[in-house]
Each structure stands twice: as structure tokens, then as C-alpha cells.
Amino acid sequence: MRSDDDWMDGDAGPVARPYTVTGGRTRPRGEVHFDLIDVVARGSTPADASAVFSPERSMILDLCRNQVTVADLAAAIGLPVGVVRVLLADLLHEGLIMVARPATRGRVTDTHLLRQVLDGLNAL
């Protein structure tokens, strides 16, 4: 028989499968896609605090009081980016967050810049 200690790790904390956090979903609802550099901010405040439903959603809403990127959210919460994207899509659908996408600048065609990036990666 397993003890509660089997589900704890000093470094990792309590173990929970990502699908338990998202209700078994692996993709965000709807057609929304979150890039790592998309900036998320708090939207409307839920009328009922129980509308948040989970500690993970609550943490996201707390962190979104200030604008934060999707990558920073995932790092701060300690969940995989895919899980955070699913939760963000739910919060966006409910109007609890807003998303600002950085302006697209078109394609990068500066071959000198691309060469420097490639050289830097090869140096690793």
C-alpha cells in the first residue's frame, strides 16, 4: 500500500498529472493559440470567487494582475506550457483575462543577423 510520502518529492512538490489540471484536455478550447511571448493581463473580476475552481487558475489570475507573458506564467506556476495554454483558453473564454499579441514585423531576411544567430548556436 502506498503512503502519502510516495506522492511527494522534496524538489518537485506534490505530483499531479497535467491532465488532471485541465480536466483531461490536451488542447485549448476553440481556435485560440497562445505564443510564448503573448502578454496576458487580468480581465473582468469573477462575481463569485468559486468561479475560479482550481488553485492553478487562481495562481494564473493572481499573476495576471500585472502583465505577464505566457512563458513567464508557465515558469512561475511550474506547469508545462501546454497545460497553461489550456487553462488560459478557458480563462479567456470566460472573459477573466485579456491577451495582447506583439505586433508582427514580417519575415526576418537580414542574412547577416541570421548568420550571427547560427554561429552563436553552433558555438554552444
PyRosetta script that sets phi, psi and omega in degrees:
from pyrosetta import init, pose_from_sequence

init()
pose = pose_from_sequence("MRSDDDWMDGDAGPVARPYTVTGGRTRPRGEVHFDLIDVVARGSTPADASAVFSPERSMILDLCRNQVTVADLAAAIGLPVGVVRVLLADLLHEGLIMVARPATRGRVTDTHLLRQVLDGLNAL")
pose.set_psi(1, 137.5)
pose.set_omega(1, -178.2)
pose.set_phi(2, -82.2)
pose.set_psi(2, 142.5)
pose.set_omega(2, 173.2)
pose.set_phi(3, -97.4)
pose.set_psi(3, 167.3)
pose.set_omega(3, 178.1)
pose.set_phi(4, -61.0)
pose.set_psi(4, -26.8)
pose.set_omega(4, 180.0)
pose.set_phi(5, -65.7)
pose.set_psi(5, -24.1)
pose.set_omega(5, 178.0)
pose.set_phi(6, -66.9)
pose.set_psi(6, -20.9)
pose.set_omega(6, -177.0)
pose.set_phi(7, -101.2)
pose.set_psi(7, 10.9)
pose.set_omega(7, 179.0)
pose.set_phi(8, -122.7)
pose.set_psi(8, 147.8)
pose.set_omega(8, 175.9)
pose.set_phi(9, -137.9)
pose.set_psi(9, 131.5)
pose.set_omega(9, -177.1)
pose.set_phi(10, -55.6)
pose.set_psi(10, -37.2)
pose.set_omega(10, -179.0)
pose.set_phi(11, -87.9)
pose.set_psi(11, -38.9)
pose.set_omega(11, -172.6)
pose.set_phi(12, -90.7)
pose.set_psi(12, -21.4)
pose.set_omega(12, -175.9)
pose.set_phi(13, 82.7)
pose.set_psi(13, -164.9)
pose.set_omega(13, -178.8)
pose.set_phi(14, -65.6)
pose.set_psi(14, 143.7)
pose.set_omega(14, -178.1)
pose.set_phi(15, -93.5)
pose.set_psi(15, 125.1)
pose.set_omega(15, 174.5)
pose.set_phi(16, -140.2)
pose.set_psi(16, 130.7)
pose.set_omega(16, 178.0)
pose.set_phi(17, -65.5)
pose.set_psi(17, 139.1)
pose.set_omega(17, -178.9)
pose.set_phi(18, -55.4)
pose.set_psi(18, -34.5)
pose.set_omega(18, -178.1)
pose.set_phi(19, -67.8)
pose.set_psi(19, -20.0)
pose.set_omega(19, 176.3)
pose.set_phi(20, -71.9)
pose.set_psi(20, -29.3)
pose.set_omega(20, 179.7)
pose.set_phi(21, -73.9)
pose.set_psi(21, -32.9)
pose.set_omega(21, -175.9)
pose.set_phi(22, -100.9)
pose.set_psi(22, 6.2)
pose.set_omega(22, -178.7)
pose.set_phi(23, 71.3)
pose.set_psi(23, 27.1)
pose.set_omega(23, 177.8)
pose.set_phi(24, 89.9)
pose.set_psi(24, -4.0)
pose.set_omega(24, -178.4)
pose.set_phi(25, -87.0)
pose.set_psi(25, 143.2)
pose.set_omega(25, 178.6)
pose.set_phi(26, -112.0)
pose.set_psi(26, -7.2)
pose.set_omega(26, -179.7)
pose.set_phi(27, -129.9)
pose.set_psi(27, 146.7)
pose.set_omega(27, 176.8)
pose.set_phi(28, -63.2)
pose.set_psi(28, 147.9)
pose.set_omega(28, 177.6)
pose.set_phi(29, -71.9)
pose.set_psi(29, 148.0)
pose.set_omega(29, 179.1)
pose.set_phi(30, 77.2)
pose.set_psi(30, -163.3)
pose.set_omega(30, -176.6)
pose.set_phi(31, -98.5)
pose.set_psi(31, 11.8)
pose.set_omega(31, -175.5)
pose.set_phi(32, -77.0)
pose.set_psi(32, 140.6)
pose.set_omega(32, 175.3)
pose.set_phi(33, -132.1)
pose.set_psi(33, 132.1)
pose.set_omega(33, 179.2)
pose.set_phi(34, -105.5)
pose.set_psi(34, 121.3)
pose.set_omega(34, 172.0)
pose.set_phi(35, -80.8)
pose.set_psi(35, 160.0)
pose.set_omega(35, -179.0)
pose.set_phi(36, -63.0)
pose.set_psi(36, -27.5)
pose.set_omega(36, -176.9)
pose.set_phi(37, -98.0)
pose.set_psi(37, 3.5)
pose.set_omega(37, 174.8)
pose.set_phi(38, -63.3)
pose.set_psi(38, 140.3)
pose.set_omega(38, -178.0)
pose.set_phi(39, -100.1)
pose.set_psi(39, 129.2)
pose.set_omega(39, -177.5)
pose.set_phi(40, -112.4)
pose.set_psi(40, 138.4)
pose.set_omega(40, 177.1)
pose.set_phi(41, -137.3)
pose.set_psi(41, 161.8)
pose.set_omega(41, -179.6)
pose.set_phi(42, -66.2)
pose.set_psi(42, 137.1)
pose.set_omega(42, 175.4)
pose.set_phi(43, -99.1)
pose.set_psi(43, -129.7)
pose.set_omega(43, 178.9)
pose.set_phi(44, -75.7)
pose.set_psi(44, 154.4)
pose.set_omega(44, 178.7)
pose.set_phi(45, -87.6)
pose.set_psi(45, 132.9)
pose.set_omega(45, 179.7)
pose.set_phi(46, -64.4)
pose.set_psi(46, 138.4)
pose.set_omega(46, 179.7)
pose.set_phi(47, -65.5)
pose.set_psi(47, -32.3)
pose.set_omega(47, -178.0)
pose.set_phi(48, -119.1)
pose.set_psi(48, 123.5)
pose.set_omega(48, -178.5)
pose.set_phi(49, -61.9)
pose.set_psi(49, -25.2)
pose.set_omega(49, 179.2)
pose.set_phi(50, -73.3)
pose.set_psi(50, -8.9)
pose.set_omega(50, 178.5)
pose.set_phi(51, -69.1)
pose.set_psi(51, -16.0)
pose.set_omega(51, -179.9)
pose.set_phi(52, -71.6)
pose.set_psi(52, -37.5)
pose.set_omega(52, 172.4)
pose.set_phi(53, 74.1)
pose.set_psi(53, -38.9)
pose.set_omega(53, -174.7)
pose.set_phi(54, -136.7)
pose.set_psi(54, 156.9)
pose.set_omega(54, 177.5)
pose.set_phi(55, -61.9)
pose.set_psi(55, -34.8)
pose.set_omega(55, -179.5)
pose.set_phi(56, -65.8)
pose.set_psi(56, -44.4)
pose.set_omega(56, 177.4)
pose.set_phi(57, -63.2)
pose.set_psi(57, -40.3)
pose.set_omega(57, 178.6)
pose.set_phi(58, -62.9)
pose.set_psi(58, -42.1)
pose.set_omega(58, 178.2)
pose.set_phi(59, -62.8)
pose.set_psi(59, -42.2)
pose.set_omega(59, 179.3)
pose.set_phi(60, -60.6)
pose.set_psi(60, -47.0)
pose.set_omega(60, -179.3)
pose.set_phi(61, -63.4)
pose.set_psi(61, -37.9)
pose.set_omega(61, 177.3)
pose.set_phi(62, -63.7)
pose.set_psi(62, -44.1)
pose.set_omega(62, -179.3)
pose.set_phi(63, -69.0)
pose.set_psi(63, -26.0)
pose.set_omega(63, -178.2)
pose.set_phi(64, -81.5)
pose.set_psi(64, 2.9)
pose.set_omega(64, 174.5)
pose.set_phi(65, -59.5)
pose.set_psi(65, -36.0)
pose.set_omega(65, 170.7)
pose.set_phi(66, -107.1)
pose.set_psi(66, 150.9)
pose.set_omega(66, 179.0)
pose.set_phi(67, -62.1)
pose.set_psi(67, 137.9)
pose.set_omega(67, -176.6)
pose.set_phi(68, -148.5)
pose.set_psi(68, 145.9)
pose.set_omega(68, 178.6)
pose.set_phi(69, -80.0)
pose.set_psi(69, 161.1)
pose.set_omega(69, 178.5)
pose.set_phi(70, -60.9)
pose.set_psi(70, -42.2)
pose.set_omega(70, 179.5)
pose.set_phi(71, -61.9)
pose.set_psi(71, -42.6)
pose.set_omega(71, 179.5)
pose.set_phi(72, -67.3)
pose.set_psi(72, -36.1)
pose.set_omega(72, 176.2)
pose.set_phi(73, -60.7)
pose.set_psi(73, -49.4)
pose.set_omega(73, -178.6)
pose.set_phi(74, -60.3)
pose.set_psi(74, -41.3)
pose.set_omega(74, 179.5)
pose.set_phi(75, -66.3)
pose.set_psi(75, -42.4)
pose.set_omega(75, -177.5)
pose.set_phi(76, -68.2)
pose.set_psi(76, -35.9)
pose.set_omega(76, -177.9)
pose.set_phi(77, -84.7)
pose.set_psi(77, -25.9)
pose.set_omega(77, 179.8)
pose.set_phi(78, 80.9)
pose.set_psi(78, 27.1)
pose.set_omega(78, 177.4)
pose.set_phi(79, -114.1)
pose.set_psi(79, 155.5)
pose.set_omega(79, 175.6)
pose.set_phi(80, -60.4)
pose.set_psi(80, 148.7)
pose.set_omega(80, -177.9)
pose.set_phi(81, -58.2)
pose.set_psi(81, -38.5)
pose.set_omega(81, 179.5)
pose.set_phi(82, -60.0)
pose.set_psi(82, -39.6)
pose.set_omega(82, 178.0)
pose.set_phi(83, -67.1)
pose.set_psi(83, -43.4)
pose.set_omega(83, 179.3)
pose.set_phi(84, -62.5)
pose.set_psi(84, -39.2)
pose.set_omega(84, 178.3)
pose.set_phi(85, -61.6)
pose.set_psi(85, -40.5)
pose.set_omega(85, 178.3)
pose.set_phi(86, -63.8)
pose.set_psi(86, -45.6)
pose.set_omega(86, -179.9)
pose.set_phi(87, -65.4)
pose.set_psi(87, -39.8)
pose.set_omega(87, 178.3)
pose.set_phi(88, -63.0)
pose.set_psi(88, -40.0)
pose.set_omega(88, 178.7)
pose.set_phi(89, -62.0)
pose.set_psi(89, -39.7)
pose.set_omega(89, 177.2)
pose.set_phi(90, -63.4)
pose.set_psi(90, -46.5)
pose.set_omega(90, -179.3)
pose.set_phi(91, -64.8)
pose.set_psi(91, -37.6)
pose.set_omega(91, 177.2)
pose.set_phi(92, -65.7)
pose.set_psi(92, -43.8)
pose.set_omega(92, 178.8)
pose.set_phi(93, -59.8)
pose.set_psi(93, -34.0)
pose.set_omega(93, -179.5)
pose.set_phi(94, -86.7)
pose.set_psi(94, -2.1)
pose.set_omega(94, 178.2)
pose.set_phi(95, 77.9)
pose.set_psi(95, 15.3)
pose.set_omega(95, -177.1)
pose.set_phi(96, -87.1)
pose.set_psi(96, -15.4)
pose.set_omega(96, 176.3)
pose.set_phi(97, -134.3)
pose.set_psi(97, 163.3)
pose.set_omega(97, 173.0)
pose.set_phi(98, -124.7)
pose.set_psi(98, 150.4)
pose.set_omega(98, -179.2)
pose.set_phi(99, -124.5)
pose.set_psi(99, 130.7)
pose.set_omega(99, 174.4)
pose.set_phi(100, -113.8)
pose.set_psi(100, 125.2)
pose.set_omega(100, 179.2)
pose.set_phi(101, -98.7)
pose.set_psi(101, 137.7)
pose.set_omega(101, 178.8)
pose.set_phi(102, -63.3)
pose.set_psi(102, 148.7)
pose.set_omega(102, 179.0)
pose.set_phi(103, -63.5)
pose.set_psi(103, 137.1)
pose.set_omega(103, 177.3)
pose.set_phi(104, -83.1)
pose.set_psi(104, 138.5)
pose.set_omega(104, -177.2)
pose.set_phi(105, -105.9)
pose.set_psi(105, 6.3)
pose.set_omega(105, -178.0)
pose.set_phi(106, 88.9)
pose.set_psi(106, -168.8)
pose.set_omega(106, -177.9)
pose.set_phi(107, -80.8)
pose.set_psi(107, 147.2)
pose.set_omega(107, 175.0)
pose.set_phi(108, -86.8)
pose.set_psi(108, 117.3)
pose.set_omega(108, -178.1)
pose.set_phi(109, -120.7)
pose.set_psi(109, 8.1)
pose.set_omega(109, 179.2)
pose.set_phi(110, -76.1)
pose.set_psi(110, 100.8)
pose.set_omega(110, -175.9)
pose.set_phi(111, -65.3)
pose.set_psi(111, -30.0)
pose.set_omega(111, 176.9)
pose.set_phi(112, -64.0)
pose.set_psi(112, -44.2)
pose.set_omega(112, 178.1)
pose.set_phi(113, -64.3)
pose.set_psi(113, -44.4)
pose.set_omega(113, 179.1)
pose.set_phi(114, -62.9)
pose.set_psi(114, -37.1)
pose.set_omega(114, 177.4)
pose.set_phi(115, -64.7)
pose.set_psi(115, -41.3)
pose.set_omega(115, 178.9)
pose.set_phi(116, -64.5)
pose.set_psi(116, -40.5)
pose.set_omega(116, 177.6)
pose.set_phi(117, -63.6)
pose.set_psi(117, -45.7)
pose.set_omega(117, 179.6)
pose.set_phi(118, -61.5)
pose.set_psi(118, -43.9)
pose.set_omega(118, 177.9)
pose.set_phi(119, -61.2)
pose.set_psi(119, -41.1)
pose.set_omega(119, 178.9)
pose.set_phi(120, -64.7)
pose.set_psi(120, -40.1)
pose.set_omega(120, 177.4)
pose.set_phi(121, -67.2)
pose.set_psi(121, -40.3)
pose.set_omega(121, 178.1)
pose.set_phi(122, -65.6)
pose.set_psi(122, -30.2)
pose.set_omega(122, 179.9)
pose.set_phi(123, -69.7)
pose.set_psi(123, -21.2)
pose.set_omega(123, 178.9)
pose.set_phi(124, -69.9)
pose.dump_pdb("model.pdb")
